[in-house]
Amino acid sequence: MKTTLSQFMLRTGIYSGSNSRAMVPSLFGGLGAKRVLLLSDRGLEKAGIVEKVASIFELTGHGSGPQLVGTYLDIAQDAESRCINDAVRYAKEVGADSLLAVGGGSVLDTVKGVKYALHKGLSDIKEAIPGGLLYEQFPKATHIPIPHIAIPTTAGTGSEVSPIAVIFNEEIQMKTNIINPFINADMAILDPDLTVGLPPVITAFTGFDALTHAIEALASPTSTGLTDAYALHAIRLIEKNLPIAVDDGGNLNARMDLLQASLMGITAFSFALNAIPVHNMAHAYGAMFRIPHGLANAVFLPVVMELVPQLYLPKAVELAQALDVDVKDDTKEAALTKVIEKIRWLQQSVGLPADFKQYNISEEALAATIPAVMKDPAALSFPMPPELIAAIGQKVVPVAVK
């Protein structure tokens, strides 16, 4: 119902544009930061991205601005708890008072975990999420006074602005969640220059992550006019620009549009959060088989839409229009069929697989995905019966390895 209580916020200041990373020291200065810790990963170090950002601080030497006091680069896929705990120790060692996240979703979520742990005085982030989900809202959630700037290097998660941190618990092999309105960055820098070197396949599946956010937000039973506006335009931008960016990684206009679409997609997703069966499946499979999150979403998206049509039918026509699909005079059912066809076409056109054949998932492992999907925190609002989970699994692992 439209009159049911809902919330929507953009707490993060957003600066977009080529070379916008140059603003980072002055923005940190405005936030009162003095000792900045840069967190990223080894892949971005090899790609030269870390140096491109770190070198900006050479211009603020001799006490004229915030100083870069260290870099932490040992961040693994899926924002692992051990990386967060190690980074917390390092932040304390170098006396950092502020955090700069440079990377994709794993880095951005790791830094959210570091920020939360520092704020709460935790040495082990897993202590904060014993049941798999920590959901804090006003008035229990309070401002976290640790200056925090995020620079996404992929257009996928939108984690720089979302109030959600997805953290991998290695001990129980599960993706856990912290939801807190102050955990996201104070400032987000959307600099397309830092995404031009992203390989085509990563560009493709991170783009599908953003598309999944937007579609699940649009289909949510608790969506609002605000979330719909962000979701629909994110879908339009991704449909238009993802094939361009995959084909020509140096196209700055396409890269810029995808960064903004990613931000809009996660904003809609975060504040319409309810039924998210695609993410539910992707989280479980990602944790079990270490499938990159965006790739998991890309494979599951058309399959789930086909097998759970009741969730997508109410806005099938609007979704079709956003995807540039002609559904004039079509029924909602016909429109949804065309939407799924368009998504499969887009999936194929950007070079993504339609299944997980490359992961050699055995029949035994496939059976084990059913309880994993059911216990994932994403199942809380929209639990799926075992038969449906199994049917989806059979579609994405068509010939399980014995």
C-alpha positions in Angstrom: 0.0 0.0 0.0 1.2 3.5 -0.8 0.4 4.7 2.7 2.4 2.1 4.5 5.4 3.6 6.3 8.5 3.7 4.0 11.8 5.5 4.1 14.2 6.8 1.5 17.5 8.7 1.9 20.7 9.6 0.1 23.1 10.4 3.0 26.1 10.3 0.7 27.4 13.3 -1.1 28.0 12.4 -4.7 30.7 13.9 -7.0 30.8 12.7 -10.6 33.0 13.3 -13.5 36.3 12.6 -15.2 39.3 13.1 -12.8 36.9 13.9 -9.9 39.2 11.8 -7.7 41.4 14.9 -7.5 38.9 16.3 -5.0 39.5 13.6 -2.4 42.1 15.4 -0.1 40.0 18.6 0.1 36.8 16.6 0.8 38.6 14.7 3.5 39.7 18.0 4.9 36.2 19.2 5.0 35.2 16.1 6.9 37.9 16.9 9.5 40.2 14.0 8.6 43.9 14.2 9.2 45.2 10.6 8.8 43.8 8.7 5.9 44.0 4.9 5.3 43.5 3.8 1.7 42.0 0.3 1.3 41.9 -1.5 -2.0 43.1 -4.9 -3.5 46.1 -6.4 -5.2 44.4 -6.4 -8.6 43.9 -2.7 -8.6 47.4 -2.2 -7.3 48.7 -4.1 -10.4 46.4 -2.1 -12.7 47.9 1.2 -11.4 44.6 2.4 -9.9 45.9 2.5 -6.3 48.8 4.7 -7.3 46.6 7.0 -9.3 44.6 7.8 -6.2 47.5 7.6 -3.6 49.6 10.1 -5.7 46.9 12.8 -5.2 48.0 13.1 -1.5 51.5 14.1 -2.6 50.0 17.5 -3.3 48.9 17.9 0.3 52.3 17.5 1.9 54.0 19.6 4.6 50.9 19.7 6.8 48.7 21.5 4.2 46.0 18.8 4.3 45.1 15.3 5.2 48.0 12.8 5.0 47.9 9.3 3.6 49.3 7.2 6.4 49.0 3.7 4.9 47.5 1.4 2.3 45.9 -1.9 3.0 45.6 -4.1 -0.1 44.9 -7.6 1.1 41.2 -7.6 0.4 39.8 -10.8 -1.0 36.6 -11.6 -3.0 33.3 -11.3 -1.1 34.5 -9.0 1.7 35.8 -11.8 3.9 35.6 -11.4 7.7 39.3 -12.2 8.2 40.3 -9.3 5.8 38.1 -6.9 7.8 39.6 -7.9 11.1 43.1 -7.7 9.7 42.4 -4.2 8.3 41.0 -3.0 11.6 44.3 -4.0 13.3 46.3 -2.2 10.6 44.2 0.9 10.9 44.9 1.1 14.6 48.6 0.5 14.0 49.0 3.4 11.7 46.7 5.6 13.7 44.2 6.2 10.9 41.2 8.5 11.7 39.6 8.1 8.3 39.0 5.6 5.5 39.3 5.8 1.7 37.8 2.8 -0.2 39.0 2.3 -3.8 37.5 -0.7 -5.6 34.6 -2.9 -6.4 31.9 -4.2 -4.1 34.2 -6.5 -2.1 36.5 -3.6 -1.2 33.6 -1.1 -0.5 31.8 -3.6 1.7 35.1 -4.5 3.5 35.6 -0.9 4.4 32.1 -0.6 5.7 32.9 -3.5 8.0 36.1 -1.9 9.1 34.3 1.4 9.8 31.6 -0.4 11.8 34.2 -2.5 13.8 36.3 0.6 14.7 33.2 2.5 15.8 32.0 -0.4 18.0 35.4 -1.4 19.3 35.2 -4.9 17.8 38.3 -7.0 17.0 36.2 -9.6 15.1 33.4 -8.3 12.8 31.6 -11.7 13.1 30.7 -10.7 16.7 28.3 -8.1 15.3 26.4 -10.6 13.0 26.0 -13.8 15.0 22.7 -14.7 13.3 23.7 -13.7 9.8 21.8 -10.4 9.8 22.3 -7.2 11.9 19.5 -4.7 11.2 19.9 -1.3 12.9 17.6 1.6 12.4 16.8 4.9 14.1 17.0 5.6 17.0 19.3 2.7 17.9 21.6 3.5 14.9 23.7 6.5 15.5 26.1 8.6 13.5 29.5 7.0 12.9 32.1 9.8 13.2 34.8 8.3 11.0 35.3 10.2 7.8 34.7 7.8 4.9 35.1 8.3 1.2 34.4 5.6 -1.4 35.6 5.5 -5.1 33.9 2.6 -7.0 36.0 1.1 -9.8 33.1 -1.1 -11.0 29.6 -0.1 -12.0 27.7 -2.9 -10.2 27.1 -3.0 -6.5 26.6 0.7 -5.8 27.9 -0.2 -2.4 29.4 3.3 -2.0 25.9 4.7 -1.2 24.0 1.7 0.2 23.2 1.2 3.9 24.1 -2.5 3.5 27.4 -4.3 3.9 27.5 -8.0 2.7 30.3 -9.8 4.6 31.4 -13.3 4.0 31.7 -15.5 7.2 34.2 -18.2 6.3 33.4 -20.3 9.3 29.8 -21.0 8.3 30.3 -20.4 4.5 27.6 -17.7 4.4 27.1 -14.2 3.3 26.0 -12.1 6.2 24.5 -8.6 6.3 24.9 -5.4 8.3 22.2 -2.9 7.6 22.7 0.5 9.1 21.9 4.0 7.8 25.3 5.4 8.7 27.5 2.6 7.4 27.8 4.0 3.8 30.4 6.5 2.7 30.1 10.2 3.5 31.2 11.0 0.0 31.2 9.0 -3.2 33.5 9.8 -6.1 32.2 8.5 -9.5 35.3 8.9 -11.7 34.9 7.0 -15.0 38.6 7.2 -15.7 39.2 4.6 -13.0 36.8 2.1 -14.7 38.1 2.2 -18.3 40.6 -0.7 -17.7 37.9 -3.1 -16.4 37.9 -6.3 -18.6 34.8 -6.8 -20.7 33.5 -9.8 -18.8 33.7 -8.0 -15.4 32.1 -4.9 -17.0 29.3 -7.2 -18.2 28.5 -9.0 -14.9 28.9 -6.0 -12.7 26.4 -4.2 -15.0 24.0 -7.1 -14.6 24.4 -6.8 -10.8 23.2 -3.2 -11.1 20.4 -4.3 -13.4 19.3 -7.0 -10.9 19.2 -4.4 -8.1 17.0 -2.2 -10.2 14.6 -5.0 -11.4 14.2 -6.5 -7.9 13.5 -3.0 -6.5 10.9 -2.4 -9.2 9.2 -5.7 -8.5 9.3 -5.3 -4.7 6.0 -5.4 -2.9 7.2 -2.4 -0.8 8.5 -0.3 -3.7 7.5 3.4 -3.7 7.3 6.2 -6.3 10.8 7.2 -5.2 12.4 3.8 -5.6 10.6 3.2 -8.9 12.0 6.5 -10.3 15.6 5.4 -9.5 15.0 1.8 -10.6 13.4 2.6 -14.0 16.1 5.1 -15.0 18.9 2.8 -13.9 17.4 0.1 -16.2 17.2 2.5 -19.1 20.8 3.6 -18.7 22.1 0.0 -18.3 20.1 -1.2 -21.4 21.6 1.5 -23.5 25.2 1.7 -22.2 26.2 -1.8 -21.0 26.8 -3.2 -24.5 28.7 0.0 -25.5 31.0 -0.2 -22.4 31.6 -4.0 -23.0 32.5 -3.4 -26.6 34.5 -0.2 -26.0 35.9 0.0 -22.5 37.4 3.4 -23.1 34.0 5.1 -23.8 33.9 7.5 -20.9 30.3 8.6 -21.5 29.0 5.0 -21.2 31.2 4.4 -18.2 29.9 7.5 -16.5 26.2 6.5 -17.2 26.8 3.0 -15.8 28.4 4.4 -12.6 25.3 6.6 -12.0 23.0 3.7 -12.9 24.7 1.5 -10.4 24.3 4.1 -7.7 20.6 4.5 -8.6 20.0 0.8 -8.8 21.3 0.0 -5.3 19.5 3.1 -3.8 16.2 1.8 -5.2 17.0 -1.8 -4.0 18.0 -0.7 -0.5 14.8 1.3 0.2 12.4 -1.1 -1.5 14.1 -4.1 0.2 11.7 -7.0 0.5 11.3 -9.9 -2.0 14.8 -10.5 -3.6 14.8 -14.1 -4.8 17.5 -13.5 -7.4 19.9 -12.2 -4.7 18.8 -15.0 -2.4 19.9 -17.6 -4.9 23.1 -15.6 -5.9 24.2 -15.2 -2.3 23.9 -18.9 -1.5 25.6 -20.1 -4.7 28.3 -17.4 -4.4 29.1 -18.5 -0.9 29.2 -22.2 -1.7 31.0 -22.1 -5.1 32.8 -18.7 -4.9 30.9 -17.5 -8.0 31.4 -13.7 -8.4 28.2 -12.0 -7.2 27.5 -10.1 -10.4 27.9 -13.3 -12.5 25.6 -15.2 -10.2 22.9 -12.5 -10.5 23.3 -12.4 -14.3 22.7 -16.2 -14.6 19.8 -16.3 -12.2 17.9 -13.2 -13.2 16.0 -14.5 -16.3 15.5 -17.9 -14.8 14.0 -16.6 -11.5 11.8 -14.1 -13.5 10.5 -17.1 -15.6 9.8 -19.3 -12.6 8.4 -16.7 -10.2 6.3 -14.6 -12.6 3.8 -13.4 -10.0 6.4 -11.1 -8.6 7.2 -9.3 -11.9 3.8 -9.2 -13.6 2.4 -6.1 -11.8 5.0 -3.9 -13.4 5.9 -5.9 -16.5 4.8 -3.2 -18.9 6.8 -0.5 -17.2 9.8 -2.8 -17.1 9.5 -3.6 -20.8 9.4 0.1 -21.7 12.5 0.8 -19.6 14.3 -2.1 -21.5 13.2 -0.6 -24.8 10.8 -3.5 -25.6 7.7 -2.8 -27.6 4.7 -4.2 -25.7 1.9 -2.0 -27.1 -1.5 -3.8 -26.6 0.3 -6.8 -25.0 -1.0 -8.5 -21.8 1.2 -8.3 -18.8 2.0 -12.0 -19.3 3.1 -11.4 -22.9 5.1 -8.3 -21.8 6.9 -10.3 -19.2 7.8 -13.0 -21.7 9.3 -10.3 -24.0 11.2 -8.8 -21.1 12.8 -12.2 -20.2 13.7 -12.6 -23.9 15.3 -9.2 -23.9 17.3 -9.9 -20.7 18.5 -13.2 -22.2 19.5 -11.4 -25.4 21.4 -8.8 -23.4 23.1 -11.5 -21.4 24.3 -13.2 -24.6 25.2 -9.9 -26.3 27.7 -8.9 -23.6 29.3 -12.4 -23.5 27.8 -13.8 -20.3 27.0 -17.5 -19.8 23.4 -18.7 -19.2 24.4 -21.3 -16.7 27.2 -22.3 -14.2 28.6 -25.1 -16.3 32.2 -23.8 -15.8 31.9 -24.4 -12.1 31.4 -28.2 -12.4 28.8 -28.3 -9.7 28.0 -31.9 -8.6 24.6 -33.4 -8.0 25.4 -33.6 -4.3 26.5 -30.0 -4.2 23.4 -28.9 -6.1 21.2 -30.6 -3.5 23.1 -28.8 -0.7 22.1 -25.5 -2.3 18.5 -25.9 -1.1 19.1 -25.5 2.6 21.7 -22.8 1.9 19.2 -20.7 0.0 16.6 -21.2 2.7 18.8 -20.1 5.5 20.3 -17.1 3.7 19.2 -13.8 5.2 17.8 -12.7 1.9 15.1 -15.4 2.3 13.5 -13.6 5.2 10.9 -11.6 3.3 10.3 -14.0 0.4 11.0 -17.6 1.4 11.0 -20.0 -1.5 9.8 -23.7 -1.1 12.5 -26.4 -1.7 10.8 -27.5 -4.9 11.1 -24.0 -6.4 14.8 -23.7 -5.3 15.5 -27.1 -6.9 13.7 -26.1 -10.1 15.8 -22.9 -10.4 19.0 -24.9 -9.7 18.2 -27.4 -12.4 18.0 -24.6 -14.9 21.4 -23.1 -14.1 23.2 -26.4 -13.5 21.6 -28.4 -16.4 23.8 -31.4 -16.2 25.2 -31.7 -12.7 28.5 -33.5 -12.4 28.2 -36.9 -10.5 
